[in-house]
Amino acid sequence: MESRMRFPFFAVCTLLLLFLQISPAQAHPHVWIECAITAEFDEQGLTGFRQRWVLDEMFSASMLPVIDRNKDGRISPEESEVARSEAFDNLREYNYFTDVRIDGKPFKVEYVKDFRCTLDGMGRLVYEFFAPCTVKAGPGFMTVVIGVYDPSFFCDIGCMEVPPAGAGEQALVIESKRVELKDTPF
């Protein structure tokens, strides 16, 4: 009798396991960012990329109490430094979500400069910064590709259309287009 009681229990558990659908965990973004990228040049060639990130309303609202310490609804230079240390500097280990390829070879963004955090007219945080990437101009063509994305999918980063920067009379071709890189998740 005892064995009959175990069999149905075991059978029911087995059937339940067979019918349970275990789906893999899927990443979904918690932060949405609109990004604009502007290439900057000097007489020697490319100097780097200026980026402007507009963060979504929800993330901005959750971070504003941490950043706007005096609660005046504006971001002072001191509070901008708080934003940098509390919510931006940790992106260094991810190359600031910036993937640069120079003639197909990866270039590591080790630091950024000129970081500034402000608020736009809709209460969204705006991060602006410069990612140095020096590429000397030479007699031949060079290809520089930049992508901004979060490989962990925690942040969804979309690019805003920005007209390409020119370089005067120099022999420079600048294209802005989306490309697929086979060794990235995008």
Secondary structure in CASP SS format (residue, H / E / C, confidence):
PFRMAT SS
TARGET T0000
AUTHOR 0000-0000-0000
METHOD secondary structure of the structure
MODEL  1
M C 1.00
E H 1.00
S H 1.00
R H 1.00
M H 1.00
R H 1.00
F H 1.00
P H 1.00
F H 1.00
F H 1.00
A H 1.00
V H 1.00
C H 1.00
T H 1.00
L H 1.00
L H 1.00
L H 1.00
L H 1.00
F H 1.00
L C 1.00
Q C 1.00
I C 1.00
S C 1.00
P C 1.00
A C 1.00
Q C 1.00
A C 1.00
H C 1.00
P C 1.00
H C 1.00
V E 1.00
W E 1.00
I E 1.00
E E 1.00
C E 1.00
A E 1.00
I E 1.00
T E 1.00
A E 1.00
E E 1.00
F E 1.00
D E 1.00
E C 1.00
Q C 1.00
G E 1.00
L E 1.00
T E 1.00
G E 1.00
F E 1.00
R E 1.00
Q E 1.00
R E 1.00
W E 1.00
V E 1.00
L E 1.00
D C 1.00
E H 1.00
M H 1.00
F H 1.00
S H 1.00
A H 1.00
S H 1.00
M H 1.00
L H 1.00
P H 1.00
V H 1.00
I H 1.00
D C 1.00
R C 1.00
N C 1.00
K C 1.00
D C 1.00
G C 1.00
R C 1.00
I C 1.00
S C 1.00
P H 1.00
E H 1.00
E H 1.00
S H 1.00
E H 1.00
V H 1.00
A H 1.00
R H 1.00
S H 1.00
E H 1.00
A H 1.00
F C 1.00
D H 1.00
N H 1.00
L H 1.00
R H 1.00
E H 1.00
Y H 1.00
N H 1.00
Y H 1.00
F H 1.00
T E 1.00
D E 1.00
V E 1.00
R E 1.00
I E 1.00
D C 1.00
G C 1.00
K E 1.00
P E 1.00
F E 1.00
K C 1.00
V C 1.00
E C 1.00
Y C 1.00
V C 1.00
K E 1.00
D E 1.00
F E 1.00
R E 1.00
C E 1.00
T E 1.00
L E 1.00
D C 1.00
G C 1.00
M C 1.00
G C 1.00
R C 1.00
L E 1.00
V E 1.00
Y E 1.00
E E 1.00
F E 1.00
F E 1.00
A E 1.00
P E 1.00
C E 1.00
T E 1.00
V E 1.00
K E 1.00
A C 1.00
G C 1.00
P C 1.00
G C 1.00
F C 1.00
M C 1.00
T C 1.00
V E 1.00
V E 1.00
I E 1.00
G E 1.00
V E 1.00
Y C 1.00
D C 1.00
P C 1.00
S C 1.00
F C 1.00
F C 1.00
C E 1.00
D E 1.00
I E 1.00
G E 1.00
C E 1.00
M C 1.00
E C 1.00
V C 1.00
P C 1.00
P C 1.00
A C 1.00
G C 1.00
A C 1.00
G C 1.00
E C 1.00
Q C 1.00
A C 1.00
L C 1.00
V C 1.00
I C 1.00
E C 1.00
S C 1.00
K C 1.00
R C 1.00
V C 1.00
E C 1.00
L C 1.00
K C 1.00
D C 1.00
T C 1.00
P C 1.00
F C 1.00
END
